[in-house]
């Protein structure tokens, strides 16, 4: 009888500590980013000249940060490996593909 009473007390007490949680949501991917800001990298007044031989200009692009997009300004960088060229991030058919280096 004591064991049943203890079990019933523990069961009732555990109900006091339980939290009711209810979630409703739908995420259907990112919205399309704004149009690309067009400018000529080396010719723009605000773009710095190449820091040296072997550097490649990576044009600015919209980068997803949480549910929104943030503009990432263009910059000079060295390619990841020899003969590489930068493929800019793109958004075809409502799906985001990040930028990457390609042979």
C-alpha positions in Angstrom: 0.0 0.0 0.0 2.9 2.4 0.8 4.5 1.7 -2.5 1.3 2.6 -4.4 0.9 5.8 -2.3 4.5 6.8 -3.0 4.1 6.1 -6.8 0.9 8.0 -6.9 2.5 11.0 -5.1 5.5 11.0 -7.5 3.2 10.8 -10.5 1.1 13.7 -9.3 4.2 15.8 -8.5 5.7 15.2 -11.9 2.6 16.7 -13.5 3.3 20.0 -11.6 6.8 20.2 -13.2 5.7 19.4 -16.7 5.3 22.3 -19.2 2.9 22.4 -22.0 4.5 23.2 -25.3 2.7 23.9 -28.5 4.5 25.0 -31.7 3.0 25.9 -35.0 5.2 27.1 -37.8 6.2 26.8 -41.4 9.4 27.7 -43.1 9.5 27.6 -46.8 13.0 28.7 -47.4 14.6 32.0 -47.9 13.0 34.9 -49.8 14.9 35.9 -52.8 17.6 38.5 -52.1 17.5 42.0 -53.5 19.1 42.6 -56.9 22.9 42.7 -57.0 24.4 46.1 -56.6 26.3 46.7 -59.8 29.7 48.4 -59.9 33.0 47.9 -61.6 35.5 46.6 -59.0 38.9 48.1 -60.0 37.3 51.2 -61.6 35.0 52.2 -58.7 36.2 55.2 -56.7 35.9 53.3 -53.4 37.5 50.1 -54.5 41.2 49.8 -53.5 43.7 48.8 -56.2 44.9 45.2 -56.2 47.2 44.6 -53.3 49.6 42.6 -55.5 50.0 40.1 -58.2 47.9 36.9 -58.0 44.9 38.6 -56.3 41.4 38.2 -57.6 38.5 40.6 -57.1 35.4 38.9 -55.5 32.4 41.1 -56.3 29.9 41.9 -53.5 27.0 39.6 -53.0 23.9 39.1 -50.8 24.7 36.7 -47.9 21.9 34.9 -45.9 22.0 35.7 -42.2 19.1 34.1 -40.4 15.9 34.8 -42.2 17.3 37.9 -44.0 20.1 38.8 -46.4 23.0 41.1 -45.7 25.2 42.7 -48.4 28.8 41.5 -48.3 31.0 44.1 -50.0 33.5 43.1 -52.7 37.1 42.4 -51.7 40.5 41.3 -53.1 41.7 37.8 -52.2 44.1 35.1 -53.5 42.4 32.1 -55.1 42.1 29.0 -53.0 44.2 26.9 -55.4 46.1 27.4 -58.7 43.9 28.0 -61.7 40.8 28.6 -59.6 38.1 31.1 -60.4 35.4 32.5 -58.1 31.8 31.4 -58.8 29.6 34.0 -57.1 26.6 33.1 -54.9 23.4 32.7 -56.9 19.7 32.1 -56.3 18.1 30.2 -59.2 14.6 28.7 -58.9 14.2 30.1 -55.3 17.2 28.1 -53.9 20.3 29.7 -52.6 23.8 28.4 -53.6 26.8 29.9 -51.9 29.9 31.1 -53.7 32.8 28.8 -54.2 36.1 28.4 -56.0 36.2 26.2 -59.2 38.8 25.0 -61.6 
